[in-house]
Amino acid sequence: MMRDLNRRIGLEQEFFIVNPEGIIVDRADELLQGCHHLAQTQGRNPENFAPEFVKSMVEINTEPACSVAALANHYLHNLQILLMAAKQLGLRLYPLSQYPLHLSPTIRDVPNYHIQARTVGYDRFLDAGRCIGTHLHLELAEGTVDPQVGVSYQVSPEARAETVNLYNLATAMDAAVIALSRACPFYEGKVFGLAARTVHYRGNETFGWEGVYTHLPRVGALRPYADTVEQLVEQQFERYYAWLAAMDRAGVERSQFLNAGGSLLKSAWNPVRLNGHGTIELRQTDGNYPDVILSIAALVYSAADRVRREKLTVRPAAGVHTFEVKDQQLLVPEFAYLNGELLYAAVTEGVKQAQVKTYLDSLLQFAIGAERDEKTADQAAESAYLERLRTTIRADNSENTYQTTEARLLEQFAPATAELTRETGLALVRTACDELEAQVEALLHQLELPIEPAMLAGNDSGEGSHAESAYRD
């Protein structure tokens, strides 16, 4: 069966900038200048290389892609440009969720960032600059997202139903993405023992996790499922007014937020949100190696494709702890369990916890779905990435358990005490930089994508320019 909906996927990924020793440096502007030059030389979109809110980070984006294979093409070639530009400056890129040693980020002097910092508190907001993540975008029908009201009143009933189903699917996958993408086991020089980026960015008052949005859950925590488009729109306005109220309490004038481009959808830092580019955006993925990022992208895209292709209604159900297809419905865990017991398990024990493992198994099985009589080349590529979930992320077949980047690094760099020495921390950073570079080269070869030797000579022999902009906040 062929796809009847040609929806696209995109991603954004953040990286820390380090020197050859592995020490963080605030050189994003220089690096981006080099990226823009190389991108133009290669006929690629310079806007796919962007600054982040602190000067020690950069972000790459992909063009919207109609398949995971096309996504990999955009992603790996943009990574290649980023790595080449860094090499020309004597810099390296660290891709994992947190820098393992102490870090004091330097916030850019941009009004929107200072408004956020004043509203949540500067010390608390700095935690966002100590973590890096990856955002996945699932395209909705054209015209579905309206920045003024959330979901347009003009779109068809089918598009409205698709929006609710994909929003609920992305919500139901929250704990899975957290557990699978856990990357760095250290935070501020200590063995953290939890999914550090989730704890320090999202926070959770119930579990005692102090993060950026601990006391503003409507703005930064996972929001409940929506039964209807009207409920989803209501969520957008509840969050918006919660943010405005937080600004009032902090003594920040609302006009400052609005003058800096603030709006209904730009008051959202939730793990799943509507994006003004016309997508459902999943923001839970830790910064990680390309192999893990592309495998998770394949998992998310394939699950979404099956929901669309089989016209499934995604519904939470009492007592359901996994993904179950029944009578044209995809039954998923109810929100209290998903955002409570399952979230806690994903952030603490992670993939080793029995409930998390069973839940992950069911999601992987759902994404693989029913066998097709024939597969396109793109669908075969997606299947290959899902197979990597079995053979790389789920590496220990003897015990039938999952494996993560975090677990592998903890085995390799486990300190004798709870404190990580500077020498060991810097060794971990350099190892991660090596692995990033090796994976980009290996994946380009495996996918039979050109490594662009002309890039080294600075010749103009790349793809033509892209008409469409990348998904970016």
Backbone torsions as a table, in degrees:
resi	resn	phi	psi	omega
1	MET	NA	131.9	179.4
2	MET	-89.0	159.4	176.8
3	ARG	-65.5	137.0	175.1
4	ASP	-100.7	-2.0	177.6
5	LEU	-133.0	119.9	-175.8
6	ASN	-94.1	67.8	179.6
7	ARG	-87.6	154.1	-174.3
8	ARG	-112.7	168.3	178.0
9	ILE	-132.2	150.0	175.6
10	GLY	-145.9	169.0	176.8
11	LEU	-147.7	156.8	170.9
12	GLU	-125.2	136.7	176.6
13	GLN	-135.6	136.2	-179.7
14	GLU	-98.9	150.9	179.3
15	PHE	-138.8	144.9	169.6
16	PHE	-84.5	146.8	176.9
17	ILE	-101.7	128.5	-179.9
18	VAL	-132.3	161.5	174.2
19	ASN	-87.3	176.6	-176.2
20	PRO	-57.6	-26.3	178.7
21	GLU	-77.1	-21.1	-178.3
22	GLY	107.4	9.8	-178.0
23	ILE	-88.3	135.1	178.4
24	ILE	-60.4	137.3	177.2
25	VAL	-132.9	147.4	-180.0
26	ASP	-93.2	69.1	-174.8
27	ARG	-125.1	30.6	-177.5
28	ALA	-59.9	-41.0	-175.2
29	ASP	-64.3	-42.3	176.7
30	GLU	-62.5	-44.3	-177.9
31	LEU	-64.0	-42.5	-178.6
32	LEU	-66.2	-35.2	176.6
33	GLN	-60.4	-43.8	177.6
34	GLY	-65.1	-40.0	177.8
35	CYS	-61.5	-44.2	-178.7
36	HIS	-62.9	-39.8	178.7
37	HIS	-65.1	-48.3	-179.6
38	LEU	-63.9	-40.1	179.8
39	ALA	-61.3	-44.5	178.9
40	GLN	-63.7	-39.6	178.2
41	THR	-60.5	-36.9	-177.5
42	GLN	-93.0	6.4	178.7
43	GLY	71.7	23.7	178.9
44	ARG	-106.7	169.2	-171.9
45	ASN	-80.7	113.4	179.5
46	PRO	-62.6	-24.3	-178.7
47	GLU	-70.2	-8.9	176.4
48	ASN	-75.4	-2.1	178.4
49	PHE	-120.9	115.2	-167.2
50	ALA	-136.1	155.1	175.6
51	PRO	-75.8	158.4	170.5
52	GLU	-110.9	-176.8	-171.8
53	PHE	-77.9	-11.7	171.4
54	VAL	-117.2	155.7	-170.0
55	LYS	-80.8	-3.0	178.7
56	SER	-101.2	10.5	-179.2
57	MET	-126.3	151.1	166.3
58	VAL	-133.4	165.4	-179.6
59	GLU	-132.7	139.2	170.2
60	ILE	-112.5	150.2	178.5
61	ASN	-127.9	160.1	174.0
62	THR	-110.8	158.5	167.6
63	GLU	-68.4	153.3	172.6
64	PRO	-58.2	130.0	-173.0
65	ALA	-121.6	141.8	-176.9
66	CYS	-84.0	-1.4	179.4
67	SER	-159.2	165.4	176.6
68	VAL	-67.6	-33.5	177.4
69	ALA	-62.4	-43.9	178.2
70	ALA	-67.5	-37.7	176.3
71	LEU	-59.9	-45.9	179.8
72	ALA	-59.6	-38.9	179.0
73	ASN	-60.0	-53.4	179.3
74	HIS	-59.6	-48.5	-173.3
75	TYR	-62.4	-49.6	-175.0
76	LEU	-69.6	-37.1	177.8
77	HIS	-70.0	-35.3	175.8
78	ASN	-68.2	-38.3	175.1
79	LEU	-62.2	-39.5	179.1
80	GLN	-60.5	-44.0	177.4
81	ILE	-62.4	-44.4	-179.9
82	LEU	-59.7	-45.0	-179.4
83	LEU	-66.6	-38.5	179.2
84	MET	-66.5	-43.2	178.8
85	ALA	-62.8	-38.9	177.7
86	ALA	-64.3	-42.9	-179.2
87	LYS	-61.4	-38.7	-179.9
88	GLN	-64.0	-24.5	179.5
89	LEU	-99.9	4.0	-177.2
90	GLY	72.0	30.6	-178.4
91	LEU	-117.4	167.3	176.4
92	ARG	-135.4	166.4	-179.3
93	LEU	-116.6	128.0	177.3
94	TYR	-104.5	121.2	-168.5
95	PRO	-99.4	-3.9	-167.4
96	LEU	-90.8	159.3	-166.8
97	SER	-49.0	-38.1	175.8
98	GLN	-136.5	149.5	166.8
99	TYR	-72.4	132.4	-169.8
100	PRO	-74.2	-19.3	-177.4
101	LEU	-105.9	178.0	-179.5
102	HIS	-60.6	141.0	-177.2
103	LEU	-143.4	129.8	175.1
104	SER	-114.9	93.3	-174.3
105	PRO	-67.1	149.0	175.3
106	THR	-104.2	112.5	-177.7
107	ILE	-77.4	137.7	176.1
108	ARG	-65.8	149.9	-179.7
109	ASP	-85.0	71.3	-180.0
110	VAL	-123.8	130.0	-173.6
111	PRO	-51.9	-44.0	-176.2
112	ASN	-59.9	-39.5	-179.4
113	TYR	-68.3	-39.8	-179.5
114	HIS	-71.6	-31.0	174.0
115	ILE	-63.1	-45.3	177.8
116	GLN	-62.1	-44.3	-178.2
117	ALA	-63.6	-43.1	179.2
118	ARG	-65.6	-34.9	-176.2
119	THR	-73.1	-43.8	-178.8
120	VAL	-93.2	-15.5	-176.0
121	GLY	105.6	130.8	-174.9
122	TYR	-60.2	-46.1	-178.3
123	ASP	-61.4	-41.8	179.4
124	ARG	-67.5	-41.0	-177.1
125	PHE	-66.2	-28.1	179.6
126	LEU	-62.0	-23.6	177.0
127	ASP	-59.8	-31.4	177.2
128	ALA	-64.9	-28.3	178.6
129	GLY	-83.5	-4.4	177.2
130	ARG	-100.0	1.1	-177.0
131	CYS	-129.8	147.6	174.2
132	ILE	-129.1	147.0	-176.0
133	GLY	-139.1	-176.7	178.8
134	THR	-131.7	134.0	-179.4
135	HIS	-114.1	130.0	177.1
136	LEU	-105.3	143.5	-178.7
137	HIS	-122.1	127.1	173.5
138	LEU	-106.7	118.8	-175.8
139	GLU	-70.2	141.3	173.1
140	LEU	-104.7	172.2	177.6
141	ALA	-58.1	144.8	-177.5
142	GLU	-55.6	133.5	177.3
143	GLY	84.1	2.7	-176.8
144	THR	-68.9	-46.9	-175.5
145	VAL	-86.8	126.6	177.0
146	ASP	-116.0	114.2	-176.8
147	PRO	-58.3	-20.8	-178.4
148	GLN	-83.4	-35.6	-175.3
149	VAL	-125.9	-0.5	179.5
150	GLY	96.3	-70.0	178.4
151	VAL	-122.5	129.5	-175.4
152	SER	-64.0	142.8	174.7
153	TYR	-73.8	-15.1	-171.1
154	GLN	-91.0	-12.5	-174.6
155	VAL	-77.2	161.6	-175.5
156	SER	-70.5	159.5	174.4
157	PRO	-56.4	-35.0	179.6
158	GLU	-65.6	-41.1	178.9
159	ALA	-67.5	-37.1	177.9
160	ARG	-64.9	-42.7	178.8
161	ALA	-64.8	-41.4	178.5
162	GLU	-60.3	-41.1	-179.7
163	THR	-60.9	-47.4	-179.8
164	VAL	-64.4	-42.7	-178.0
165	ASN	-66.1	-40.8	179.1
166	LEU	-72.3	-35.3	175.2
167	TYR	-61.8	-45.1	179.9
168	ASN	-68.0	-37.3	176.5
169	LEU	-63.2	-47.4	179.5
170	ALA	-60.6	-38.4	177.5
171	THR	-64.7	-44.0	-178.4
172	ALA	-65.6	-24.1	-179.4
173	MET	-87.4	1.8	-172.8
174	ASP	-53.9	-56.0	-176.7
175	ALA	-65.2	-30.9	179.2
176	ALA	-65.8	-46.6	-178.9
177	VAL	-65.3	-40.0	176.7
178	ILE	-59.2	-50.9	-174.3
179	ALA	-65.5	-43.3	-176.1
180	LEU	-71.9	-30.5	-172.4
181	SER	-95.9	2.6	-178.6
182	ARG	-54.5	128.2	-167.2
183	ALA	-118.4	-68.5	-175.3
184	CYS	-99.6	127.9	-177.7
185	PRO	-84.5	0.8	-175.2
186	PHE	-119.4	148.0	177.9
187	TYR	-144.0	124.2	179.8
188	GLU	52.0	39.7	174.6
189	GLY	81.9	11.5	-178.4
190	LYS	-127.4	151.8	169.4
191	VAL	-71.3	115.3	-170.1
192	PHE	-86.1	-39.6	176.8
193	GLY	81.8	-2.8	178.1
194	LEU	-132.3	170.9	172.6
195	ALA	-71.2	93.7	-165.6
196	ALA	-63.5	-40.5	-178.7
197	ARG	-64.6	-42.4	178.5
198	THR	-61.5	-43.9	-178.7
199	VAL	-65.2	-48.1	-171.7
200	HIS	-84.6	-19.1	176.1
201	TYR	-94.2	-56.2	-176.7
202	ARG	-76.6	-46.7	-176.4
203	GLY	71.0	170.5	176.6
204	ASN	-168.6	114.7	-177.3
205	GLU	-67.2	-36.8	-179.3
206	THR	-61.4	-43.4	-177.4
207	PHE	-91.2	0.4	179.0
208	GLY	74.8	25.4	179.2
209	TRP	-91.4	114.0	180.0
210	GLU	-87.1	110.9	179.9
211	GLY	-137.3	-175.4	-177.1
212	VAL	-57.5	-41.7	-172.8
213	TYR	-112.7	24.2	179.9
214	THR	-52.8	-44.4	-175.0
215	HIS	-98.1	8.2	175.1
216	LEU	-132.0	61.4	-174.5
217	PRO	-62.1	-30.7	178.7
218	ARG	-65.8	-26.0	-177.0
219	VAL	-89.7	-34.3	-171.7
220	GLY	-128.7	-4.4	-179.4
221	ALA	-99.5	170.8	176.0
222	LEU	-65.9	132.8	179.4
223	ARG	-98.1	157.1	-176.6
224	PRO	-63.5	164.2	172.3
225	TYR	-59.3	159.3	175.3
226	ALA	-115.9	129.5	176.1
227	ASP	-77.6	-29.6	-176.3
228	THR	-141.9	167.0	173.8
229	VAL	-60.9	-36.7	-179.4
230	GLU	-61.5	-41.0	176.4
231	GLN	-64.6	-39.3	179.7
232	LEU	-64.5	-43.1	177.0
233	VAL	-63.1	-41.3	178.8
234	GLU	-58.5	-39.8	177.8
235	GLN	-59.5	-40.7	-178.0
236	GLN	-61.3	-43.0	-178.7
237	PHE	-73.5	-35.9	175.6
238	GLU	-59.0	-44.0	-179.9
239	ARG	-66.0	-44.1	-179.1
240	TYR	-58.3	-47.4	-179.1
241	TYR	-71.1	-29.0	174.8
242	ALA	-65.4	-38.7	178.5
243	TRP	-68.7	-43.2	178.3
244	LEU	-62.5	-39.2	178.0
245	ALA	-65.1	-37.8	177.7
246	ALA	-64.8	-38.9	176.3
247	MET	-63.3	-42.4	178.4
248	ASP	-58.6	-44.4	-178.8
249	ARG	-64.6	-32.1	-178.9
250	ALA	-86.0	-2.8	-180.0
251	GLY	77.0	24.8	178.1
252	VAL	-98.9	125.0	-179.4
253	GLU	-67.8	135.1	-179.0
254	ARG	-59.9	-32.7	-178.8
255	SER	-60.7	-30.8	179.1
256	GLN	-63.9	-42.4	178.6
257	PHE	-63.8	-46.3	-178.3
258	LEU	-66.5	-41.0	179.5
259	ASN	-67.4	-24.5	178.3
260	ALA	-88.5	10.9	177.9
261	GLY	95.9	8.0	179.5
262	GLY	-65.1	147.1	-178.0
263	SER	-160.2	-175.9	-179.0
264	LEU	-53.8	-50.9	-175.2
265	LEU	-82.8	-18.6	-179.3
266	LYS	-88.9	7.1	172.7
267	SER	-100.3	21.3	-174.6
268	ALA	-118.9	124.6	172.3
269	TRP	-127.4	29.8	-178.0
270	ASN	-73.2	158.2	177.8
271	PRO	-61.3	-29.6	174.7
272	VAL	-129.9	129.1	-177.7
273	ARG	-152.9	160.3	168.1
274	LEU	-76.9	136.9	179.2
275	ASN	-114.0	141.4	-178.4
276	GLY	-61.3	-15.5	175.7
277	HIS	-76.4	-1.3	178.5
278	GLY	91.7	35.3	-177.3
279	THR	-132.9	161.8	159.0
280	ILE	-90.1	122.4	-176.4
281	GLU	-105.8	126.7	176.1
282	LEU	-104.7	119.3	-171.1
283	ARG	-113.6	15.8	-172.2
284	GLN	-84.9	-19.2	-169.8
285	THR	-70.4	127.6	173.1
286	ASP	-63.7	151.5	165.4
287	GLY	-57.2	133.8	-172.7
288	ASN	-156.9	-178.2	179.3
289	TYR	-73.1	155.0	-178.0
290	PRO	-55.3	-39.0	-178.6
291	ASP	-60.4	-41.6	179.2
292	VAL	-70.1	-44.6	-178.9
293	ILE	-58.9	-46.9	-178.0
294	LEU	-70.0	-33.1	176.5
295	SER	-65.8	-43.2	178.4
296	ILE	-67.5	-38.5	176.5
297	ALA	-60.6	-41.3	177.9
298	ALA	-64.6	-39.6	178.6
299	LEU	-61.6	-48.1	-178.2
300	VAL	-66.2	-47.1	-176.9
301	TYR	-65.7	-41.0	-179.1
302	SER	-67.4	-38.9	177.2
303	ALA	-64.4	-43.9	179.0
304	ALA	-64.4	-40.2	-179.8
305	ASP	-63.0	-38.9	180.0
306	ARG	-68.2	-39.0	177.4
307	VAL	-59.0	-44.3	179.8
308	ARG	-68.4	-48.5	-173.1
309	ARG	-62.3	-40.3	-178.3
310	GLU	-95.5	3.5	177.9
311	LYS	52.7	49.6	-179.7
312	LEU	-84.5	144.7	170.7
313	THR	-95.9	124.5	-177.8
314	VAL	-90.5	117.3	-176.1
315	ARG	-134.9	132.3	170.6
316	PRO	-71.9	145.6	-178.1
317	ALA	-138.5	138.3	179.7
318	ALA	-59.7	134.4	177.1
319	GLY	81.6	-6.2	178.9
320	VAL	-87.9	126.9	-178.7
321	HIS	-116.3	3.6	-176.4
322	THR	-137.1	-172.1	174.9
323	PHE	-98.3	119.7	-175.3
324	GLU	-133.7	127.6	177.2
325	VAL	-93.2	127.6	-178.9
326	LYS	-154.5	121.1	174.2
327	ASP	52.5	55.1	177.8
328	GLN	63.1	19.9	176.1
329	GLN	-124.8	143.7	167.8
330	LEU	-100.9	107.5	179.1
331	LEU	-83.7	132.7	-176.9
332	VAL	-130.2	164.0	-178.7
333	PRO	-58.7	139.3	177.2
334	GLU	-66.4	158.2	-167.5
335	PHE	-64.6	-38.7	-178.4
336	ALA	-59.6	-39.2	178.2
337	TYR	-74.5	-45.4	-178.0
338	LEU	-59.0	-47.8	-174.8
339	ASN	-93.2	6.1	178.0
340	GLY	-118.8	-95.9	-175.1
341	GLU	-59.1	-43.0	-177.1
342	LEU	-72.1	-41.1	175.8
343	LEU	-59.5	-46.5	-179.8
344	TYR	-59.4	-43.4	179.7
345	ALA	-64.8	-40.4	-179.4
346	ALA	-65.8	-34.3	-176.9
347	VAL	-84.6	-26.2	-179.4
348	THR	-94.2	-83.5	-178.5
349	GLU	-75.1	-27.1	177.9
350	GLY	69.6	-139.9	-172.1
351	VAL	-65.5	-16.4	179.8
352	LYS	-79.0	-17.3	-177.6
353	GLN	-74.8	135.3	-171.4
354	ALA	-59.2	-43.4	-179.2
355	GLN	-65.4	-39.9	179.1
356	VAL	-64.8	-44.3	-179.1
357	LYS	-61.5	-45.7	179.6
358	THR	-62.3	-42.0	177.9
359	TYR	-63.1	-43.6	177.8
360	LEU	-64.4	-42.8	177.8
361	ASP	-55.2	-44.3	-176.4
362	SER	-69.2	-35.3	178.3
363	LEU	-68.4	-43.7	178.6
364	LEU	-61.7	-42.8	178.9
365	GLN	-64.1	-40.2	178.7
366	PHE	-64.5	-43.8	-177.6
367	ALA	-64.6	-37.3	177.1
368	ILE	-64.9	-42.5	171.4
369	GLY	66.5	-169.3	179.6
370	ALA	-70.6	143.7	179.1
371	GLU	-67.8	136.9	175.5
372	ARG	-89.5	150.6	176.8
373	ASP	-64.7	-40.4	178.6
374	GLU	-133.4	146.4	177.5
375	LYS	-120.4	137.6	170.8
376	THR	-72.8	168.7	177.8
377	ALA	-60.9	-39.2	179.7
378	ASP	-65.1	-42.2	179.0
379	GLN	-65.8	-35.2	176.2
380	ALA	-64.3	-37.6	178.2
381	ALA	-65.7	-40.9	176.8
382	GLU	-60.9	-43.0	178.6
383	SER	-61.1	-35.7	179.3
384	ALA	-65.1	-39.9	178.1
385	TYR	-69.0	-37.4	176.3
386	LEU	-65.2	-35.2	176.7
387	GLU	-64.2	-31.2	176.7
388	ARG	-65.5	-29.4	174.5
389	LEU	-61.4	-33.8	178.5
390	ARG	-74.9	-37.4	-168.7
391	THR	-102.3	-18.3	179.1
392	THR	-114.1	-58.4	176.2
393	ILE	-66.0	-40.1	177.0
394	ARG	-101.7	74.3	-165.8
395	ALA	-86.0	-34.3	-171.7
396	ASP	-90.2	81.6	-175.6
397	ASN	-66.6	-24.3	-179.1
398	SER	-64.7	-36.3	178.6
399	GLU	-101.8	0.7	177.2
400	ASN	54.9	44.7	-179.3
401	THR	-119.9	165.1	177.0
402	TYR	-89.0	159.5	177.0
403	GLN	-128.7	152.0	179.8
404	THR	-133.1	163.0	173.7
405	THR	-58.2	-42.3	-179.3
406	GLU	-57.2	-46.2	-177.8
407	ALA	-65.4	-41.2	-179.8
408	ARG	-64.6	-40.8	179.6
409	LEU	-69.9	-34.4	178.5
410	LEU	-65.2	-38.3	176.4
411	GLU	-64.0	-39.4	-174.5
412	GLN	-78.9	-33.4	-172.3
413	PHE	-122.6	20.0	-178.6
414	ALA	-57.8	122.6	179.6
415	PRO	-81.3	161.5	178.8
416	ALA	-70.2	-25.9	178.1
417	THR	-124.4	-176.9	178.9
418	ALA	-70.6	-17.4	-179.8
419	GLU	-90.6	139.6	177.0
420	LEU	-97.0	126.0	179.0
421	THR	-70.4	156.0	178.6
422	ARG	-60.1	-41.2	-179.6
423	GLU	-61.1	-45.3	-179.6
424	THR	-67.8	-41.1	179.1
425	GLY	-60.9	-43.6	179.2
426	LEU	-68.3	-34.1	176.0
427	ALA	-63.6	-40.2	177.5
428	LEU	-62.1	-44.1	-179.8
429	VAL	-60.2	-46.5	-179.4
430	ARG	-64.2	-39.0	177.5
431	THR	-61.0	-42.4	179.3
432	ALA	-66.2	-39.1	176.4
433	CYS	-62.4	-43.5	177.5
434	ASP	-59.1	-45.7	-176.9
435	GLU	-65.3	-40.4	176.8
436	LEU	-57.8	-49.7	-177.8
437	GLU	-63.5	-41.6	-179.1
438	ALA	-66.1	-40.3	-178.6
439	GLN	-67.7	-39.4	179.0
440	VAL	-60.1	-47.1	179.6
441	GLU	-63.8	-44.4	-177.7
442	ALA	-65.6	-42.9	-178.6
443	LEU	-67.9	-36.3	175.9
444	LEU	-61.6	-39.1	177.2
445	HIS	-68.4	-46.3	-176.9
446	GLN	-62.3	-38.5	-178.8
447	LEU	-86.8	2.6	179.7
448	GLU	57.6	40.0	175.6
449	LEU	-97.3	140.4	-178.4
450	PRO	-64.3	141.4	178.6
451	ILE	-89.4	6.0	173.6
452	GLU	54.8	62.0	178.3
453	PRO	-59.2	-24.3	179.0
454	ALA	-64.0	-21.2	178.9
455	MET	-59.8	-35.6	-178.8
456	LEU	-66.6	-32.0	-178.5
457	ALA	-92.2	-10.3	178.4
458	GLY	78.5	23.4	179.6
459	ASN	-86.3	155.0	-179.9
460	ASP	-91.8	92.1	-179.1
461	SER	-138.8	21.2	-177.3
462	GLY	-90.6	-162.5	-179.8
463	GLU	-69.9	164.2	173.4
464	GLY	-69.1	167.3	-178.8
465	SER	-68.8	153.7	-177.4
466	HIS	-96.3	136.0	-178.2
467	ALA	-80.3	-26.5	-173.9
468	GLU	-105.4	144.5	179.8
469	SER	-83.1	158.6	178.6
470	ALA	-75.9	160.6	171.4
471	TYR	-70.5	125.6	178.7
472	ARG	-155.6	143.1	178.2
473	ASP	-65.1	NA	NA
